[in-house]
C-alpha cells in the first residue's frame, strides 16, 4: 500500500500516519518527492484495510500495491533513479559511463601507470581487483588490503572514482571505506550473507548477474 500525502501536509501529519501504520503492525517507509511525500506500507502479506488511514489529516490518496519488491516498483518510484558517483550521474537519459582498469592490482607502478592511461583515454572510472576469486589455490589471489589502498591512491592521483569487487561479508566495511562503488561478481550473486551486508552500505553497488 502506498499512502500519498497532500502537498500541504506538515511533519506532524506525516508522523501521525507513520504511527498509524506501525500500530497496524506494518513498517512505514517515507518516500520524499519534489512536491509531496508518500509513505510506503511494508510487511503486509495481503490486502490491508485502509479505513483507519484514508481519513487521517493530510492524506490525499491511498493506493493498493500488489506487486512484489514494492520498494523498487514504479508505484513507489515513478521517476527513474539516477545513481551518483562523485560528479557522475548514471541512469536513464545520461551518457554511458566507461569503466576501465586491470583485472587485478599487481603493483604500485602498474596501477598508477594504468590509472594515468585510463584518465588520458577518457574513461570515467578506474577499476581493479584487490581481492581476487581464483579457482586454483596457488594462483595469485590479489594484494588484498594493500591492493585496495594502492587502487584508492591511483584513483585520487588520476582524479577518477574507483570500483572494486568485494568477496566476503567481513570485508564489506573495509572496501566501502576506500571504494566509490562496490562490485559483486557473478559467482557471488547467490551469496546472500554478502548481499545483505552490501545492502546496508550507503554506496552504489554494481551487481554482475550470472
GIWOJO-V697658 format. One record per residue. N is the residue number from 1. RES is the residue in one small letter. PHI is phi in whole degrees, 0 to 359 (NA if undefined). PSI is psi in radians with two decimals (* if undefined). Layout:
n->{N & N}
res->{RES & RES}
phi->{PHI & PHI}
psi->{PSI & PSI}
//
This chain:
n->{1 & 2 & 3 & 4 & 5 & 6 & 7 & 8 & 9 & 10 & 11 & 12 & 13 & 14 & 15 & 16 & 17 & 18 & 19 & 20 & 21 & 22 & 23 & 24 & 25 & 26 & 27 & 28 & 29 & 30 & 31 & 32 & 33 & 34 & 35 & 36 & 37 & 38 & 39 & 40 & 41 & 42 & 43 & 44 & 45 & 46 & 47 & 48 & 49 & 50 & 51 & 52 & 53 & 54 & 55 & 56 & 57 & 58 & 59 & 60 & 61 & 62 & 63 & 64 & 65 & 66 & 67 & 68 & 69 & 70 & 71 & 72 & 73 & 74 & 75 & 76 & 77 & 78 & 79 & 80 & 81 & 82 & 83 & 84 & 85 & 86 & 87 & 88 & 89 & 90 & 91 & 92 & 93 & 94 & 95 & 96 & 97 & 98 & 99 & 100 & 101 & 102 & 103 & 104 & 105 & 106 & 107 & 108 & 109 & 110 & 111 & 112 & 113 & 114 & 115 & 116 & 117 & 118 & 119 & 120 & 121 & 122 & 123 & 124 & 125 & 126 & 127 & 128 & 129 & 130 & 131 & 132 & 133 & 134 & 135 & 136 & 137 & 138 & 139 & 140 & 141 & 142 & 143 & 144 & 145 & 146 & 147 & 148 & 149 & 150 & 151 & 152 & 153 & 154 & 155 & 156 & 157 & 158 & 159 & 160 & 161 & 162 & 163 & 164 & 165 & 166 & 167 & 168 & 169 & 170 & 171 & 172 & 173 & 174 & 175 & 176 & 177 & 178 & 179 & 180 & 181 & 182 & 183 & 184 & 185 & 186 & 187 & 188 & 189 & 190 & 191 & 192 & 193 & 194 & 195 & 196 & 197 & 198 & 199 & 200 & 201 & 202 & 203 & 204 & 205 & 206 & 207 & 208 & 209 & 210}
res->{x & x & x & x & x & x & x & x & x & x & x & x & x & x & x & x & x & x & x & x & x & x & x & x & x & x & x & x & x & x & x & x & x & x & x & x & x & x & x & x & x & x & x & x & x & x & x & x & x & x & x & x & x & x & x & x & x & x & x & x & x & x & x & x & x & x & x & x & x & x & x & x & x & x & x & x & x & x & x & x & x & x & x & x & x & x & x & x & x & x & x & x & x & x & x & x & x & x & x & x & x & x & x & x & x & x & x & x & x & x & x & x & x & x & x & x & x & x & x & x & x & x & x & x & x & x & x & x & x & x & x & x & x & x & x & x & x & x & x & x & x & x & x & x & x & x & x & x & x & x & x & x & x & x & x & x & x & x & x & x & x & x & x & x & x & x & x & x & x & x & x & x & x & x & x & x & x & x & x & x & x & x & x & x & x & x & x & x & x & x & x & x & x & x & x & x & x & x & x & x & x & x & x & x & x & x & x & x & x & x}
phi->{NA & 236 & 257 & 263 & 273 & 294 & 294 & 263 & 297 & 268 & 297 & 296 & 291 & 297 & 298 & 295 & 292 & 300 & 296 & 295 & 296 & 294 & 295 & 282 & 95 & 247 & 261 & 249 & 240 & 297 & 235 & 294 & 237 & 291 & 246 & 206 & 254 & 240 & 232 & 275 & 256 & 241 & 106 & 278 & 252 & 188 & 296 & 247 & 289 & 266 & 303 & 279 & 256 & 295 & 262 & 289 & 303 & 93 & 277 & 266 & 204 & 240 & 247 & 272 & 249 & 258 & 284 & 286 & 53 & 301 & 298 & 249 & 281 & 292 & 294 & 277 & 227 & 294 & 262 & 294 & 280 & 251 & 265 & 262 & 231 & 62 & 270 & 275 & 239 & 245 & 155 & 301 & 87 & 260 & 291 & 299 & 259 & 261 & 246 & 217 & 155 & 283 & 300 & 223 & 281 & 253 & 195 & 297 & 299 & 298 & 285 & 293 & 296 & 294 & 299 & 297 & 295 & 299 & 297 & 297 & 285 & 98 & 288 & 259 & 220 & 252 & 243 & 179 & 268 & 261 & 252 & 253 & 280 & 236 & 288 & 273 & 293 & 260 & 277 & 306 & 259 & 94 & 275 & 58 & 299 & 300 & 295 & 297 & 294 & 295 & 296 & 297 & 296 & 297 & 297 & 297 & 295 & 272 & 74 & 236 & 295 & 241 & 227 & 210 & 278 & 252 & 254 & 218 & 303 & 284 & 254 & 299 & 298 & 298 & 297 & 294 & 291 & 242 & 267 & 276 & 225 & 261 & 250 & 248 & 285 & 302 & 287 & 257 & 288 & 251 & 272 & 290 & 296 & 294 & 298 & 297 & 292 & 296 & 295 & 275 & 276 & 276 & 220 & 298 & 231 & 262 & 260 & 259 & 296 & 291}
psi->{2.47 & 2.15 & 2.03 & 2.11 & 2.67 & 2.61 & -0.30 & 0.06 & 2.31 & 3.09 & -0.67 & -0.66 & -0.69 & -0.78 & -0.64 & -0.67 & -0.74 & -0.77 & -0.65 & -0.70 & -0.80 & -0.58 & -0.48 & -0.12 & 0.24 & 2.98 & 2.49 & 2.26 & 1.72 & 2.36 & 1.68 & 2.43 & 3.04 & -0.51 & -0.51 & 2.92 & 2.54 & 2.75 & 2.04 & 2.42 & 2.08 & 2.63 & -0.14 & 2.56 & 0.18 & -2.81 & 2.43 & 2.24 & 2.04 & 0.21 & -0.66 & -0.13 & -0.81 & -0.38 & 0.09 & 2.54 & 2.35 & -0.20 & 2.17 & -0.73 & 2.56 & 2.14 & 2.20 & 2.12 & 2.06 & 0.00 & 2.60 & 2.91 & 0.96 & -0.67 & -0.38 & 0.18 & 2.79 & -0.36 & -0.70 & -0.55 & 1.43 & -0.41 & 2.54 & 2.50 & 2.38 & 2.22 & 2.18 & 2.21 & 1.74 & -2.19 & -0.02 & 2.53 & 2.17 & 2.19 & -2.99 & 2.31 & -0.15 & 2.72 & 2.71 & 2.50 & 2.24 & 2.18 & 2.25 & 2.73 & 3.09 & 2.78 & -0.76 & 2.54 & 2.04 & -0.48 & 2.88 & -0.80 & -0.77 & -0.83 & -0.59 & -0.75 & -0.74 & -0.72 & -0.74 & -0.72 & -0.74 & -0.76 & -0.81 & -0.59 & -0.20 & 0.18 & 2.83 & -0.46 & 2.70 & 2.29 & 2.76 & 2.50 & 2.18 & -0.70 & 1.93 & 2.18 & 2.05 & 2.53 & -0.74 & 2.33 & -0.33 & 0.05 & 2.66 & 2.16 & 0.13 & 2.84 & -0.06 & -2.23 & -0.67 & -0.75 & -0.64 & -0.77 & -0.67 & -0.71 & -0.75 & -0.73 & -0.76 & -0.70 & -0.74 & -0.80 & -0.61 & -0.20 & 0.64 & 2.40 & 2.69 & 2.64 & 2.38 & 2.75 & 2.45 & 2.37 & -0.51 & 2.71 & -0.63 & -0.13 & 0.00 & -0.83 & -0.75 & -0.86 & -0.70 & -0.44 & -0.39 & -0.52 & 2.60 & -0.53 & 2.37 & 2.38 & 2.36 & 2.08 & 2.89 & -0.67 & -0.24 & 0.15 & -0.14 & 0.14 & 1.50 & -0.51 & -0.73 & -0.78 & -0.71 & -0.74 & -0.71 & -0.63 & -0.36 & -0.25 & 2.26 & 1.00 & 2.72 & 2.59 & 2.30 & 2.02 & 2.14 & 1.65 & 2.55 & *}
//
